[in-house]
Amino acid sequence: MLAIIKTGGKQYKVAEGDKIKVEKLEGEAGAKITFEEVLFVGDEKDAKIGAPFIKGAKVESTIVSQGRHKKVWGIKHKPKKRYKVKFGHKQLFTEVEITKIA
C-alpha cells in the first residue's frame, strides 16, 4: 500500500515501515502523529486520487528523532561595493516512521 502525503509544503511518497525526514514537527521521540492531507492511496489493484485531498484518509506515524541537517553555506555579494558575506544554515528536521495507512 502506497500513499502520498503533504507536510511542510512538500509531498512525500510513503509505505508502511518507511522512515522519512520531514520539516520540523512539534513533539518528542515516541509521540504519535497523524497526517490528514493525503493526496493518493493505492496499490497494484486499486487507487484513490484526491481532489486535492482524500476525505477520511489518514497516515499514522511515530516520531523517531528530531535533528538538524548538515550545514549549507551561502554567500551574499554586491558587485563593485566591496560587500561580501558568507553565512551558514542548518535546517531542522523530524524523522518519522510510518506505522499505518488508513
Summary of the structure (lengths in Angstrom):
residues: 102
radius of gyration: 18.4
end to end distance: 9.6
largest distance: 62.6
contacts: 254
relative contact order: 0.29
helix: 0%
strand: 62%
